[in-house]
Amino acid sequence: MNDTATEIPAQGFECPACGCRHLYVTGTRIVFGGRKRRRRECRHCGRIVYTLEKIVESKPAPVESPPVLEPQPVCEPAPVASADAGPEAGIFPPGFFDAKPKAHGPRKGGAKRKDAATK
């Protein structure tokens, strides 16, 4: 390596007993002044350390709202058939009103019921 390269200083909290940077947060309380008091425990040696943290509030960046657009029709509205519209309206096929309903009779090919009394 190059001798002129400088090391990046370590950041974060170290255990005062062993220098380990891995600590568990075992408890948090809000104290006077809006600060947080955290109870930390070292993963290596088990020493308990308390830290005070100051809560820094920042204002959110303003967000520009999009311009309000007028609604545009997507397509032409469909024609509405009235109750008295007949074949002359042109929306029903020819012979639609002349058709008679089919008579519904018994089904063909189905199993017939056998009555016990007729045997």
MDTraj code that builds the backbone (N, CA, C; nanometers):
import mdtraj as md
import numpy as np

residues = "MET ASN ASP THR ALA THR GLU ILE PRO ALA GLN GLY PHE GLU CYS PRO ALA CYS GLY CYS ARG HIS LEU TYR VAL THR GLY THR ARG ILE VAL PHE GLY GLY ARG LYS ARG ARG ARG ARG GLU CYS ARG HIS CYS GLY ARG ILE VAL TYR THR LEU GLU LYS ILE VAL GLU SER LYS PRO ALA PRO VAL GLU SER PRO PRO VAL LEU GLU PRO GLN PRO VAL CYS GLU PRO ALA PRO VAL ALA SER ALA ASP ALA GLY PRO GLU ALA GLY ILE PHE PRO PRO GLY PHE PHE ASP ALA LYS PRO LYS ALA HIS GLY PRO ARG LYS GLY GLY ALA LYS ARG LYS ASP ALA ALA THR LYS".split()
xyz = np.array([
    [0.0821, -0.1193, 0.0000],
    [0.0000, 0.0000, 0.0000],
    [0.0859, 0.1247, 0.0000],
    [0.0219, 0.2336, -0.0263],
    [0.0900, 0.3613, -0.0285],
    [0.1031, 0.4147, 0.1137],
    [0.2203, 0.4605, 0.1506],
    [0.2429, 0.5107, 0.2866],
    [0.1761, 0.6445, 0.3110],
    [0.1468, 0.7184, 0.2038],
    [0.0877, 0.8512, 0.2205],
    [-0.0631, 0.8447, 0.2402],
    [-0.1227, 0.7253, 0.2198],
    [-0.2674, 0.7131, 0.2379],
    [-0.3021, 0.7263, 0.3858],
    [-0.4056, 0.8015, 0.4133],
    [-0.4486, 0.8202, 0.5522],
    [-0.5642, 0.7259, 0.5818],
    [-0.5694, 0.6779, 0.7027],
    [-0.6778, 0.5903, 0.7438],
    [-0.8023, 0.6719, 0.7741],
    [-0.9166, 0.6132, 0.7451],
    [-1.0438, 0.6783, 0.7761],
    [-1.0687, 0.6586, 0.9246],
    [-1.0925, 0.7682, 0.9977],
    [-1.1144, 0.7526, 1.1416],
    [-1.2430, 0.6746, 1.1684],
    [-1.2381, 0.5900, 1.2689],
    [-1.3545, 0.5094, 1.3063],
    [-1.4602, 0.5989, 1.3679],
    [-1.5860, 0.5733, 1.3326],
    [-1.6961, 0.6513, 1.3872],
    [-1.7846, 0.5600, 1.4700],
    [-1.8565, 0.6178, 1.5631],
    [-1.9480, 0.5409, 1.6452],
    [-1.9019, 0.5345, 1.7895],
    [-1.9791, 0.4644, 1.8675],
    [-1.9542, 0.4562, 2.0110],
    [-1.8750, 0.3301, 2.0423],
    [-1.7742, 0.3421, 2.1267],
    [-1.6928, 0.2273, 2.1697],
    [-1.7206, 0.1967, 2.3156],
    [-1.7102, 0.0682, 2.3491],
    [-1.7206, 0.0277, 2.4881],
    [-1.5975, 0.0811, 2.5617],
    [-1.6157, 0.1520, 2.6757],
    [-1.4999, 0.2058, 2.7473],
    [-1.4110, 0.0974, 2.8090],
    [-1.4638, -0.0237, 2.8279],
    [-1.3851, -0.1295, 2.8918],
    [-1.2993, -0.2053, 2.7908],
    [-1.3601, -0.2486, 2.6780],
    [-1.2859, -0.3352, 2.5849],
    [-1.2660, -0.2742, 2.4468],
    [-1.3313, -0.1617, 2.4144],
    [-1.3146, -0.0968, 2.2842],
    [-1.4018, -0.1556, 2.1750],
    [-1.4884, -0.2472, 2.2065],
    [-1.5780, -0.3100, 2.1083],
    [-1.6817, -0.2081, 2.0616],
    [-1.7169, -0.2116, 1.9338],
    [-1.8153, -0.1179, 1.8792],
    [-1.9550, -0.1806, 1.8653],
    [-1.9702, -0.3025, 1.9105],
    [-2.0991, -0.3719, 1.8977],
    [-2.1693, -0.3716, 2.0328],
    [-2.2708, -0.2862, 2.0437],
    [-2.3463, -0.2752, 2.1677],
    [-2.4946, -0.2953, 2.1392],
    [-2.5617, -0.3661, 2.2300],
    [-2.7062, -0.3825, 2.2232],
    [-2.7719, -0.2640, 2.2934],
    [-2.8851, -0.2150, 2.2396],
    [-2.9668, -0.1161, 2.3106],
    [-3.0702, -0.1958, 2.3884],
    [-3.0616, -0.1898, 2.5206],
    [-3.1519, -0.2683, 2.6051],
    [-3.2648, -0.1856, 2.6652],
    [-3.2596, -0.0529, 2.6507],
    [-3.3666, 0.0307, 2.7036],
    [-3.3561, 0.1727, 2.6528],
    [-3.4712, 0.2393, 2.6374],
    [-3.4752, 0.3785, 2.5913],
    [-3.5809, 0.4527, 2.6708],
    [-3.5465, 0.5738, 2.7158],
    [-3.6416, 0.6612, 2.7863],
    [-3.6263, 0.8035, 2.7351],
    [-3.7377, 0.8761, 2.7309],
    [-3.7350, 1.0174, 2.6974],
    [-3.7167, 1.0929, 2.8285],
    [-3.6145, 1.1801, 2.8347],
    [-3.5874, 1.2557, 2.9561],
    [-3.6139, 1.4027, 2.9312],
    [-3.5945, 1.4861, 3.0331],
    [-3.6220, 1.6287, 3.0263],
    [-3.5483, 1.6925, 2.9089],
    [-3.6161, 1.7799, 2.8376],
    [-3.5545, 1.8502, 2.7262],
    [-3.5698, 1.7772, 2.5940],
    [-3.6470, 1.6693, 2.5915],
    [-3.6692, 1.5967, 2.4678],
    [-3.5517, 1.5097, 2.4270],
    [-3.4629, 1.4810, 2.5188],
    [-3.3492, 1.3945, 2.4862],
    [-3.3846, 1.2496, 2.5150],
    [-3.3063, 1.1586, 2.4554],
    [-3.3273, 1.0157, 2.4781],
    [-3.2107, 0.9610, 2.5588],
    [-3.2450, 0.8843, 2.6610],
    [-3.1431, 0.8167, 2.7412],
    [-3.1497, 0.6688, 2.7060],
    [-3.0408, 0.6176, 2.6513],
    [-3.0370, 0.4782, 2.6083],
    [-2.9437, 0.3975, 2.6978],
    [-2.9885, 0.2805, 2.7340],
    [-2.9065, 0.1859, 2.8106],
    [-2.8495, 0.0867, 2.7108],
    [-2.7174, 0.0786, 2.7020],
    [-2.6502, -0.0085, 2.6068],
    [-2.5673, -0.1116, 2.6810],
    [-2.5578, -0.2305, 2.6218],
    [-2.4795, -0.3383, 2.6812],
    [-2.3819, -0.3902, 2.5757],
    [-2.2557, -0.4018, 2.6145],
    [-2.1516, -0.4493, 2.5236],
    [-2.1738, -0.5980, 2.4947],
    [-2.1623, -0.6344, 2.3686],
    [-2.1811, -0.7742, 2.3303],
    [-2.0616, -0.8599, 2.3723],
    [-1.9446, -0.7965, 2.3868],
    [-1.8232, -0.8727, 2.4159],
    [-1.8022, -0.8929, 2.5666],
    [-1.7993, -0.7812, 2.6415],
    [-1.7679, -0.7936, 2.7843],
    [-1.8895, -0.7791, 2.8755],
    [-2.0050, -0.7328, 2.8233],
    [-2.1263, -0.7237, 2.9034],
    [-2.1380, -0.5966, 2.9857],
    [-2.0478, -0.5009, 2.9693],
    [-2.0542, -0.3767, 3.0464],
    [-2.1758, -0.2950, 3.0033],
    [-2.2402, -0.2300, 3.1001],
    [-2.3577, -0.1474, 3.0737],
    [-2.3156, -0.0019, 3.0716],
    [-2.3581, 0.0696, 2.9658],
    [-2.3220, 0.2096, 2.9469],
    [-2.4500, 0.2857, 2.9137],
    [-2.4631, 0.4076, 2.9677],
    [-2.5779, 0.4932, 2.9382],
    [-2.5326, 0.6063, 2.8475],
    [-2.6155, 0.6379, 2.7451],
    [-2.5855, 0.7496, 2.6549],
    [-2.7042, 0.8422, 2.6512],
    [-2.6781, 0.9724, 2.6283],
    [-2.7824, 1.0726, 2.6087],
    [-2.7763, 1.1175, 2.4640],
    [-2.8906, 1.1183, 2.3980],
    [-2.8966, 1.1581, 2.2578],
    [-2.9910, 1.2753, 2.2446],
    [-2.9492, 1.3740, 2.1680],
    [-3.0309, 1.4914, 2.1425],
    [-3.1075, 1.4697, 2.0132],
    [-3.2369, 1.4968, 2.0156],
    [-3.3203, 1.4800, 1.8980],
    [-3.3113, 1.6074, 1.8152],
    [-3.2674, 1.5940, 1.6924],
    [-3.2541, 1.7082, 1.6024],
    [-3.3713, 1.7046, 1.5063],
    [-3.4481, 1.8128, 1.5043],
    [-3.5631, 1.8202, 1.4154],
    [-3.5254, 1.9014, 1.2928],
    [-3.5708, 1.8565, 1.1796],
    [-3.5474, 1.9303, 1.0561],
    [-3.6809, 1.9524, 0.9867],
    [-3.6891, 2.0621, 0.9136],
    [-3.8118, 2.0930, 0.8416],
    [-3.8126, 2.0141, 0.7110],
    [-3.9262, 1.9547, 0.6759],
    [-3.9319, 1.8821, 0.5489],
    [-3.9261, 1.9793, 0.4309],
    [-3.8699, 1.9321, 0.3229],
    [-3.8598, 2.0148, 0.2024],
    [-3.9995, 2.0377, 0.1460],
    [-4.0273, 2.1586, 0.0963],
    [-4.1601, 2.1842, 0.0397],
    [-4.1807, 2.1019, -0.0867],
    [-4.3011, 2.0517, -0.1010],
    [-4.3362, 1.9704, -0.2169],
    [-4.4334, 2.0498, -0.3021],
    [-4.4011, 2.0612, -0.4295],
    [-4.4901, 2.1328, -0.5198],
    [-4.6051, 2.0421, -0.5590],
    [-4.7266, 2.0939, -0.5465],
    [-4.8420, 2.0136, -0.5836],
    [-4.8620, 2.0236, -0.7347],
    [-4.9086, 1.9161, -0.7974],
    [-4.9303, 1.9199, -0.9418],
    [-5.0471, 2.0124, -0.9752],
    [-5.0477, 2.0693, -1.0943],
    [-5.1587, 2.1581, -1.1301],
    [-5.2888, 2.0800, -1.1427],
    [-5.3988, 2.1459, -1.1113],
    [-5.5301, 2.0834, -1.1196],
    [-5.5770, 2.0904, -1.2646],
    [-5.6070, 1.9752, -1.3227],
    [-5.6508, 1.9692, -1.4616],
    [-5.8006, 1.9463, -1.4676],
    [-5.8629, 1.9975, -1.5724],
    [-6.0050, 1.9759, -1.5939],
    [-6.0260, 1.8329, -1.6434],
    [-6.1305, 1.7641, -1.5994],
    [-6.1540, 1.6273, -1.6474],
    [-6.1894, 1.6280, -1.7955],
    [-6.1341, 1.5333, -1.8684],
    [-6.1595, 1.5199, -2.0112],
    [-6.2426, 1.3939, -2.0344],
    [-6.3424, 1.3996, -2.1247],
    [-6.4188, 1.2780, -2.1532],
    [-6.3303, 1.1758, -2.2243],
    [-6.3446, 1.0501, -2.1858],
    [-6.2626, 0.9444, -2.2429],
    [-6.3191, 0.8994, -2.3767],
    [-6.4515, 0.8843, -2.3853],
    [-6.5134, 0.8398, -2.5095],
    [-6.6541, 0.8991, -2.5173],
    [-6.7202, 0.8748, -2.6304],
    [-6.8565, 0.9235, -2.6481],
    [-6.9514, 0.8408, -2.5615],
    [-7.0525, 0.9030, -2.5034],
    [-7.1467, 0.8241, -2.4229],
    [-7.2309, 0.7323, -2.5125],
    [-7.2663, 0.6163, -2.4601],
    [-7.3476, 0.5198, -2.5338],
    [-7.4915, 0.5676, -2.5400],
    [-7.5638, 0.5327, -2.6489],
    [-7.7049, 0.5732, -2.6569],
    [-7.7881, 0.4972, -2.5541],
    [-7.8851, 0.5656, -2.4981],
    [-7.9712, 0.5074, -2.3959],
    [-8.1040, 0.4725, -2.4600],
    [-8.1455, 0.3464, -2.4442],
    [-8.2735, 0.3014, -2.4994],
    [-8.3844, 0.3350, -2.4014],
    [-8.4909, 0.3931, -2.4519],
    [-8.6038, 0.4237, -2.3648],
    [-8.6958, 0.3024, -2.3567],
    [-8.7906, 0.3042, -2.2649],
    [-8.8788, 0.1903, -2.2431],
    [-8.9731, 0.1693, -2.3615],
    [-9.0101, 0.2771, -2.4336],
    [-9.1028, 0.2636, -2.5454],
    [-9.0306, 0.2546, -2.6798],
    [-8.9012, 0.2283, -2.6788],
    [-8.8273, 0.2169, -2.8046],
    [-8.8632, 0.0866, -2.8732],
    [-8.8963, 0.0960, -2.9978],
    [-8.9348, -0.0227, -3.0740],
    [-8.8287, -0.0546, -3.1777],
    [-8.8634, -0.1356, -3.2749],
    [-8.7679, -0.1728, -3.3792],
    [-8.7198, -0.0543, -3.4599],
    [-8.7985, 0.0533, -3.4599],
    [-8.7576, 0.1708, -3.5381],
    [-8.6409, 0.2451, -3.4734],
    [-8.6101, 0.2158, -3.3470],
    [-8.4987, 0.2839, -3.2808],
    [-8.3655, 0.2409, -3.3391],
    [-8.3579, 0.1208, -3.3966],
    [-8.2367, 0.0767, -3.4620],
    [-8.1338, 0.0137, -3.3700],
    [-8.1657, -0.0057, -3.2413],
    [-8.0679, -0.0637, -3.1510],
    [-8.0932, -0.2119, -3.1261],
    [-8.2105, -0.2625, -3.1704],
    [-8.2416, -0.4038, -3.1550],
    [-8.2413, -0.4681, -3.2936],
    [-8.2020, -0.5951, -3.3048],
    [-8.2028, -0.6612, -3.4363],
    [-8.3457, -0.6831, -3.4850],
    [-8.3630, -0.6960, -3.6170],
    [-8.4990, -0.7192, -3.6698],
    [-8.5559, -0.8506, -3.6176],
    [-8.6832, -0.8506, -3.5825],
    [-8.7504, -0.9700, -3.5320],
    [-8.7311, -0.9931, -3.3835],
    [-8.6626, -0.9011, -3.3121],
    [-8.6368, -0.9188, -3.1698],
    [-8.7667, -0.9166, -3.0898],
    [-8.8590, -0.8271, -3.1277],
    [-8.9834, -0.8140, -3.0534],
    [-9.0883, -0.9150, -3.0992],
    [-9.0668, -0.9821, -3.2136],
    [-9.1635, -1.0780, -3.2653],
    [-9.1428, -1.2174, -3.2074],
    [-9.0304, -1.2440, -3.1513],
    [-8.9996, -1.3782, -3.1008],
    [-9.0871, -1.4097, -2.9800],
    [-9.1342, -1.5370, -2.9766],
    [-9.2162, -1.5811, -2.8649],
    [-9.1278, -1.6609, -2.7701],
    [-9.1563, -1.6538, -2.6413],
    [-9.0740, -1.7307, -2.5474],
    [-9.0933, -1.8799, -2.5684],
    [-8.9860, -1.9557, -2.5458],
    [-8.9911, -2.1006, -2.5606],
    [-9.0599, -2.1610, -2.4392],
    [-9.1359, -2.2696, -2.4660],
    [-9.2014, -2.3403, -2.3566],
    [-9.1010, -2.4369, -2.2945],
    [-9.0910, -2.4338, -2.1655],
    [-8.9977, -2.5217, -2.0964],
    [-9.0708, -2.6471, -2.0538],
    [-9.0300, -2.7615, -2.1079],
    [-9.0920, -2.8889, -2.0741],
    [-8.9966, -2.9719, -1.9914],
    [-9.0291, -3.0978, -1.9729],
    [-8.9403, -3.1848, -1.8955],
    [-8.8097, -3.2075, -1.9707],
    [-8.7062, -3.2332, -1.8981],
    [-8.5762, -3.2572, -1.9595],
    [-8.5755, -3.3944, -2.0239],
    [-8.5029, -3.4029, -2.1326],
    [-8.4942, -3.5291, -2.2033],
    [-8.3661, -3.5998, -2.1638],
    [-8.3720, -3.7325, -2.1561],
    [-8.2540, -3.8116, -2.1310],
    [-8.2161, -3.8248, -1.9849],
    [-8.2900, -3.7630, -1.8956],
    [-8.2574, -3.7721, -1.7547],
    [-8.3123, -3.9000, -1.6931],
    [-8.2644, -3.9327, -1.5771],
    [-8.3125, -4.0524, -1.5077],
    [-8.4533, -4.0266, -1.4556],
    [-8.5405, -4.1250, -1.4740],
    [-8.6773, -4.1097, -1.4274],
    [-8.6879, -4.1567, -1.2838],
    [-8.7760, -4.0919, -1.2082],
    [-8.7952, -4.1278, -1.0688],
    [-8.8813, -4.2503, -1.0579],
    [-8.8416, -4.3377, -0.9728],
    [-8.9204, -4.4575, -0.9490],
    [-8.9894, -4.4439, -0.8131],
    [-9.1185, -4.4598, -0.8149],
    [-9.1928, -4.4539, -0.6884],
    [-9.2035, -4.5939, -0.6311],
    [-9.1870, -4.6053, -0.5026],
    [-9.1950, -4.7353, -0.4348],
    [-9.3382, -4.7864, -0.4313],
    [-9.4397, -4.6961, -0.4358],
    [-9.5793, -4.7352, -0.4252],
    [-9.6278, -4.8008, -0.5537],
    [-9.5680, -4.7728, -0.6685],
    [-9.6166, -4.8281, -0.7943],
    [-9.5628, -4.9663, -0.8236],
    [-9.4708, -5.0175, -0.7497],
    [-9.4133, -5.1495, -0.7749],
    [-9.5051, -5.2585, -0.7350],
])
top = md.Topology()
chain = top.add_chain()
for i, resn in enumerate(residues, 1):
    res = top.add_residue(resn, chain, resSeq=i)
    for name in ("N", "CA", "C"):
        top.add_atom(name, md.element.get_by_symbol(name[0]), res)
traj = md.Trajectory(xyz[None], top)
